[in-house]
Amino acid sequence: MITFERAVIFANGTVFADHPLELTDNDYLVAADGGADHLIRRGLTPHLLVGDLDSISRSNLAFCEANNVEVLTFPKDKDETDLELALKETLDRGFKNIVLTRVLGDIPDHTLGNLALLAMPEIGNVRVFISDGGWRIYLVRKEITLDAHIGDRVSLIPWNGAASGIFTVGLHYSLRNETLYPWKSRGISNVVQRSPFRVSLEEGALLLLHFTESFPNDTVGNDSKAGNMNNSDSKAKNN
């Protein structure tokens, strides 16, 4: 019997092929509606399909049914996106390590809504972050330490109001007990000067966006360590 180490939820966003997310046999694969198309295109079968099934291709829906994929179907007239429903279901199943992928794209409202899911109260102390192409995105409420390549780009965006008491270590433009405001762009496009780098804050929350050409310890640019912010490449305390 497989013991799943993390859940990986595929949404139906744009494919960023430069840095495909590397998966393992210990990943529980969840498709948020059309996210199943991304999985099946890679020769993979989701363990769970969640949504109103209006964006998955008919052939891939038939594939899921033929392969006994668990399907949770919801009405089209609903208050949540398919990705939100998939994340809630994964949390309800007790996963403590969750990666969201294929959540960015060229539809601004969906992209912003997907980013906002990182602030879902139900997440609590569960490790949830986004890995999409060359981007890793975290919501930081206390502190985070991340491995990186020198020269990687890091942006800090205050989330849901001002964020104060911010300290950074290892970034070119240092912050020392400072405040970032959501209507000012000061936290955009910092640069990693030393790895690992660290960001902490006393009040509020920060959306941390880390872009890299390839992730530390990865091969062929694959996101092989994504998913556990307490691993050696990515340690976080988001209490």
C-alpha positions in Angstrom: 0.0 0.0 0.0 1.4 3.4 -1.0 1.9 6.0 1.7 1.5 9.3 0.0 4.0 12.0 1.2 2.3 14.9 -0.4 -0.7 16.0 -2.5 -0.1 17.7 -5.8 -3.1 19.6 -7.2 -3.1 20.5 -10.9 -5.3 23.4 -11.9 -6.0 24.3 -15.6 -3.6 27.2 -15.9 -1.1 28.0 -18.6 1.7 25.5 -19.0 5.2 26.9 -18.3 7.3 24.2 -19.8 10.7 25.5 -18.7 10.5 24.0 -15.3 8.1 21.1 -15.1 7.2 19.9 -11.7 8.8 16.6 -11.0 6.5 14.0 -9.5 7.1 10.8 -7.6 5.2 7.6 -6.9 4.5 8.9 -3.4 2.5 11.9 -4.7 -1.3 11.9 -4.5 -2.4 13.5 -7.8 -5.5 15.7 -7.7 -7.0 17.2 -10.8 -9.1 20.3 -10.5 -11.3 19.8 -13.5 -9.2 20.6 -16.6 -6.1 20.1 -14.6 -6.6 16.4 -15.5 -5.6 17.3 -19.1 -2.2 18.4 -17.9 -1.7 15.1 -16.0 -2.9 12.8 -18.7 -0.8 14.6 -21.3 2.2 13.6 -19.2 1.1 10.0 -19.2 -0.2 10.1 -15.6 -3.5 9.1 -14.1 -5.0 11.3 -11.3 -6.1 9.7 -8.1 -8.9 12.2 -7.7 -10.8 14.5 -10.0 -12.7 17.4 -8.5 -15.0 20.0 -10.2 -18.0 20.7 -12.3 -16.2 19.0 -15.3 -16.8 21.8 -17.7 -13.2 22.2 -18.8 -11.8 18.7 -18.9 -11.8 17.2 -22.4 -14.4 14.6 -23.1 -11.8 12.0 -24.0 -9.9 12.6 -20.8 -13.0 12.4 -18.7 -13.7 9.0 -20.4 -10.2 8.0 -19.6 -10.7 8.8 -15.9 -13.9 6.9 -15.8 -12.3 3.9 -17.6 -9.4 3.9 -15.1 -11.6 4.1 -12.0 -10.4 7.6 -11.0 -12.4 8.9 -8.0 -14.6 11.7 -9.2 -16.2 14.4 -7.1 -18.7 16.3 -9.3 -20.1 19.7 -8.3 -22.8 21.8 -10.0 -21.7 24.6 -12.4 -23.6 27.1 -10.3 -21.3 27.2 -7.2 -19.5 29.7 -5.0 -16.1 28.1 -5.2 -13.6 27.6 -8.1 -12.7 24.0 -8.9 -9.2 24.6 -7.4 -10.7 25.8 -4.1 -12.9 22.7 -3.9 -9.9 20.5 -4.7 -7.8 22.2 -2.0 -10.5 21.9 0.6 -11.0 18.2 -0.2 -7.3 17.6 0.1 -7.1 19.3 3.4 -10.1 17.3 4.6 -8.3 14.1 3.7 -5.5 15.1 6.1 -2.6 15.9 3.9 0.0 18.1 5.6 2.1 18.8 2.5 0.3 20.2 -0.6 1.7 21.7 -3.8 -0.5 23.7 -6.2 0.6 23.8 -9.8 -0.6 25.1 -13.2 -2.4 27.9 -11.2 -0.9 30.8 -13.1 -2.0 31.9 -16.5 -3.3 34.6 -18.8 -6.7 35.1 -17.1 -6.0 37.7 -14.4 -9.1 37.1 -12.2 -8.4 33.3 -11.9 -4.7 33.9 -11.3 -5.4 36.3 -8.5 -8.0 34.1 -7.0 -5.7 31.1 -7.1 -2.9 33.1 -5.3 -5.5 34.2 -2.7 -6.1 30.5 -1.8 -2.8 30.4 0.0 -4.5 32.5 2.7 -7.4 30.0 3.2 -8.0 29.8 7.0 -8.4 26.0 6.8 -4.8 25.6 5.8 -3.6 26.4 9.4 -0.2 24.8 9.8 -0.4 22.7 6.7 2.5 23.3 4.2 0.9 24.7 1.1 2.6 26.5 -1.7 2.6 27.1 -5.4 5.2 25.6 -7.8 4.6 26.8 -11.4 7.2 26.9 -14.1 10.2 28.8 -12.6 8.0 30.3 -9.8 7.6 29.2 -6.2 5.1 31.2 -4.3 4.5 31.2 -0.5 2.4 33.1 2.0 4.6 34.0 4.9 3.1 34.9 8.2 6.1 34.5 10.5 9.3 33.5 8.8 10.7 31.4 6.0 14.2 30.2 5.0 14.8 29.1 1.4 17.7 27.7 -0.6 18.3 29.5 -3.8 20.8 30.3 -6.5 22.8 33.5 -6.3 21.0 36.1 -8.5 17.5 34.5 -8.2 14.7 37.0 -8.1 12.6 37.4 -5.0 9.6 39.7 -4.5 7.8 40.5 -1.3 4.2 41.7 -1.6 2.2 42.7 1.5 -1.0 40.6 1.6 -4.3 41.9 3.0 -2.8 45.1 4.4 0.6 46.5 5.5 3.2 44.0 6.7 5.6 45.3 9.4 8.7 44.3 11.4 10.2 42.8 8.3 13.8 41.5 8.3 15.7 39.9 5.4 19.0 38.0 5.4 20.7 37.1 2.2 18.9 39.5 -0.1 20.7 42.4 -1.9 18.3 45.1 -0.8 18.0 44.4 2.9 15.0 45.2 5.1 15.6 45.9 8.8 12.5 46.1 10.9 10.7 47.8 8.1 7.1 48.0 6.8 5.9 47.3 3.3 2.6 48.7 2.1 0.3 47.1 -0.5 0.1 50.3 -2.5 3.9 50.7 -2.8 6.2 48.6 -4.9 9.3 48.6 -2.8 9.4 44.8 -2.3 9.4 44.0 -6.0 12.4 42.3 -7.7 15.0 41.9 -4.9 18.0 39.6 -5.7 19.4 36.7 -3.8 22.9 37.5 -2.6 23.5 34.5 -0.3 21.8 31.1 0.1 19.9 30.2 2.1 18.0 33.5 2.4 15.6 34.3 5.2 12.6 36.6 5.5 10.7 37.2 8.8 8.0 39.6 9.9 6.2 40.6 13.1 2.7 41.7 11.8 0.7 40.9 8.7 1.5 38.6 5.9 3.8 38.6 2.8 3.3 36.9 -0.5 6.9 35.7 -1.4 7.5 35.0 -5.0 10.8 33.3 -5.9 11.8 32.9 -9.5 14.9 30.9 -10.5 16.3 29.5 -13.7 16.6 26.1 -12.0 16.0 25.0 -8.4 18.8 24.0 -6.1 19.5 20.2 -6.1 17.3 19.7 -9.1 18.3 18.0 -12.3 17.4 19.2 -15.8 15.6 22.1 -14.2 12.9 20.0 -12.5 11.2 21.0 -9.3 12.3 17.8 -7.5 12.1 19.2 -3.9 8.9 21.1 -4.2 6.2 20.5 -1.6 7.8 20.4 1.8 8.8 23.8 3.3 10.6 21.9 6.1 12.9 20.0 3.8 16.6 21.0 3.6 16.0 23.1 0.5 13.0 25.0 1.9 12.3 25.5 5.6 9.3 27.6 6.8 7.5 28.5 9.9 4.1 30.0 8.8 2.2 30.0 12.1 
